[in-house]
Amino acid sequence: MAFPQTRMRRLRASAGLRGLVRETELRAGHLVLPLFVNEAPSGREPIEAMPGVERLSLAEAVAEAREAAGLAIAGVILFGVPEHKDEEGSGAWDENGAVQLAVAAIKAAVPDLLVMTDVCLCEYTSHGHCGVLRGEGTEARVDNDATLELLARTAVSHAHAGADLVAPSDMMDGRVGVIREALDGEGFAEVPIMAYSAKFASAFYGPFREAAGSTPAFGDRRGYQMDPANGREAVREALLDVQEGADMVMVKPALAYGDLIAAVREASGLPVAAYNVSGEYAMVKAAAAAGYLDERATALEILTSLRRAGADTIITYHAKDAARWLAEQS
């Protein structure tokens, strides 16, 4: 029936009624906290473009993980900040690398917290690209197939350290299948892969590149990351990763890509992660610092919208604050 018999406002009249019919749930267990693990021996280094986020020594990374666990956050995802880089990015699979040591230390300290690892070479290469190069100078290009074995070696090193889940973010074709085969061959058939399946060449990554020191020395990543204009291609990428053995798929960034979170979820049938990236976080922090908006209300609205779009898991730099805010609401 139409108005006046039907009045949609009836179920909005009180907090109790709104809660009774709320369609989308957001809780700390849906969130994953990114951590930048520094090879520096001690302390915390603030990241100017990301207020409240720091590069962490091993001990401080463990402390952050303990705090995340205490807030009932689902897990952490680790990014390495090495002291030395080379053309191949060999620090990515170093058994004594920042990520490998942090995985082992966090799992020893907080065994029930999920520890995930980003699998890529960009933080470790001297040129800042996500794979090894073919060619010389500014004409060099990332060699997709030569990169695959190095990514697999990195994922296996993370599994040996105790990672609960590995997450390749490089956007090389075929890497999920190669990593799956390598993990299985090393006795890690139970370690799941969360593929960065639809990772776009986005303007929202700027603060992350400062945090991880991963800005390309030349060119850009549009030759392997996706064109933000392409939606059907994102679904195709996800389905290819499903065929290669991905256990979860991801859409990155998140805020401007809710349509693709929904499309990938429907098409893939797998759990879907959304990465609420550094630039999205920095925008909210900057606007809140200027008094233009309420950080708490804005962040929770964004995270809820990603859940509504279909994200099962949200990687977000707001994870700790969001967990506290949600606890206060309950």
N, C-alpha and C positions, 0 to 999 in steps of 0.2 A: 504494500500500500504506500501511497505517496503522502506527503505532508498534508494535513497536520497529524494524521495517525502515526506516521513514521517520523520520529525525531531522533536523529543520530546523536544529538547532544546528551540524550538521557544517560548513556553509559560513559560520559565524560565528566559527570557532575561532581565526583569526589575521587580522591586518591585511591580509595578502595575499589571503586567501580573501574577506574582506569587500569588498575593492576589486574583485576579479574579478567579483563578481555585483552590484555596486552599480548600481541602476536609474536614478538621477538624478544628473546632472552639474551642478555649480555652479562657474563660473569667472569671472574678472574681466570677461571679454568679454560676460557677461550683464548687467552692472551699468551703471547711469547715475547720475551724481552731480549732485544739484541744487546750484545756486549762486545766492545772493542778491546781485545786483549793485546797489550803492549809487551814487547820483549824487554822493555826497560825493567830494571830489577825491582823498583818499588814505586809506590805512589799512584796518584791520579793526575791526569792532564786534562783540564777542561777543553771542550771543543767549542770554539767561539760561536760558530753558526748554529749550534744545537744546545742551548742553555739547559743545564741539568744532566747532560750526557758527557761522559769522560772516557778517555783511554785509560785502561786499567792494567796495573801490574797483575801478576798471577795471584798474589794474596788478595788484592782488592777484587779481582774477578770472583774469587771464591766467596768473599764477603757479599758481593752483589747477588750471587746465586743463592746464598743463604737467605738474604732478605726477600728475594723473589719467592722462594719456597714458603717462607713465613706468611706471605701475602696470598698464598694459594694460586699463584700464577702457574700455568701449565709447564713452562720450560723456558730455557734460554737458547739463543742461537749465537754462535761465536764467530767473530771475524778477527783475523790476525793482523797485527801491525808490526811487521818485522823491522829489524835494524838494518838488514842487508837485503838487497835485491839483485837479481841477475836477469839475463835475457830469457831464460826458461821459466823463471819463477820457482826455482828448486826448493826454496823455503817452504812452499806449500805442502810438501810431503815429508819434510824433515821430522823425524820421530821426536826430536827435542825442540820442535817449533812451538810458538806461543799457543796455538790452538790445541795441539796434541797434549802439551803439558797441562793446559787449562781443563781440557776434557777429563783427564785422569784425576786432577785435583778436585774438581767439582763433583765428579761421581763418587770419590772417596768421602767427601765432606757431606754431600746431600744426595744420597743414592736414589731417592725416590723422585728427584727433579729430572725432567726430561732435558737432556743435553743434545742440542742439534748443532750441526756445523755447516757453514757455508762452504761449498766446494767451488773454488774459482782460482784463477792465477793472477787477477789484476792487482791485488795488494802486494804481490811478490815479484812481479816483473819490473825490470828497470824502465820499460817503455809504458807501463800502465795499462796495456791491453789484456784481454781475458784469455789469451792463448799465445802460443809461439808464433813468430813472424816468418814469413817467406818474402824474400826480396830485401832491398836496401833502402835506407833513409825514409823519406816521407812517402815513397812509393810502396813501402812494405805493406803486406796484408796479413791478417791472421790466417794461419794454416789450420783449417778445421780438423782434418784427419790426424795431423801430427800432434794436435793438442789432446786428443781423446785419451791416449794412454797416460798422459800426465795427470789428467783429471781423475782417471781411475786410480792411479797410484796415490793421489791425494785422498780420495774417499777411503781407500783401504787403510791408509795411515790413521785416519780419524776413527775408523772402526776398531783398529788395533788398540787405540787409546781408550776406547770405551764409549764412543758416541752412540746414542740411542737412535739417531736418524741422521742421514746425510742429505744435503740440499744443494745440488748443482745449479749454479746461477749464471753460468758462462754463455749460454745460448748457442753452443756448438751443436750442429746436427748430429744425432746418433749417440750423444753422450750418455743418455740414460741406459741404453742397452749395454754399452761398453762397461759402465760402472756396475750395472747389475751382474754382468758376467764375472767381473773382477771380484766383487764382494762374494759371490757364490763360490768362486774358485778358491778363495782364501778362508772359507768356512764361516762366512758372515751372511748366510742366506736369510737370517732372521732380521737383519738390519734394513729398515725401510728407506726408500728414496722419496723425498719430497722435491719434485722437479719445479724449478722456476720455469714453468711452461710458456706463459705469456708474459715475457719481460720486455717492456717497451723502452725505446730510446727516449727517455723522458727528461724534461727540464727540472723535474722534482728531485733529482739525485745529487744536486750540487753540494749540500752539507755533508753527505756521506763521503764524497770524494775527499773533502777536507779531513774528515775523521780518519779515513783509512789510508790516506795518501795515495789514492788510486786514480788520479786524473791522468788521462792519456797524454803522453809526451808529444804526440802529434795526432792529427785527425780526430776521429770520434768513433763511437761504437755502433753507428747506424748500419754498418755492414753485417752485423750479427744480431743486434737487438732490434725489436720490432718497430714498425712505423705506427705511431699512435692513431693514425687514421684507419687502421685495419682491424675490424672485428672478427670477420669470418676466419681470417688467418689465425687469430688467437685460438679459436676453437680447434682448428686443424692442428696447430702446434700441440695443444693439450692431448688430442686424440692420438697423435703420433707417440707422445710420451707414455700414454696408457699402453699402447701396443708394445713399447720397449720395456715395460715392467715398472713404471712409476706406481707408487702406492698412494701418493697424494700429488695434486697439481696446485700451482700457484699462479695468481695474477698479481703483477707488480708494475706500476704503483696501484693504489687502491682507490683513492678519493674520487678521481675522475673516471674510474673504470668499473663502476657498479654494474653497468649493463653487461660487461664481459665476465664479471664474477658470476652473475646469474646464468649467462649463456654457457660458460665452461662447466658449471655445476650440472646443468641439465644434460649437456652432451656427454660428459665424461663418466658420470655415475660414481666418481671417486670423491673422497673428502677434498675440499678446496680451501687453500690458505690465501689470504690477502695480505700484502705487505704495505702497511701504512708508513710510507717512506719518510726519509729525513726532511725533505722539503715540505711535506705536508705537516710534519711536526713543527718545523721551524716557523712556518707561516702562522700557526696557531699561537706559538710562544711569542712571536713578535707582535701580533695583533693584541694579545692579552697584555703584554708589557706596556703597550701604548694606550691601553684602556679602551680599545675599540670593541672588545668582546670579552665574554666570560670564558676563561680557559676551561674550567671544569665542565660547564654546560656544553661548550662547543666540542670538546674532545669526546665526551660521552655520546653526543649526538652523532658524530662521525663514526665512532666505533659501532654504535647500534645500527647505523645505516649499512655498514659493511656486513654485519650479521644478517640484516634484513635482505640484502642482495643475495646471500647464500653462502657467505664465508663461514666455514666451520672453525677456522683458526685465524687469528689476526696477529701478525707480527707488528709490534708497535713500541715506539720509544716512550709512549705514555703509559706503558703497562703498569708500572708501580703506582703511579698516581691514580690511574683508573681503578686499580684493585682497591686502593684505600677508599676512593669515592664510592665505589659500589658497596663496600662493607658498611660504610656509614648509612647508606640507603636501606640496608636490609634490617 
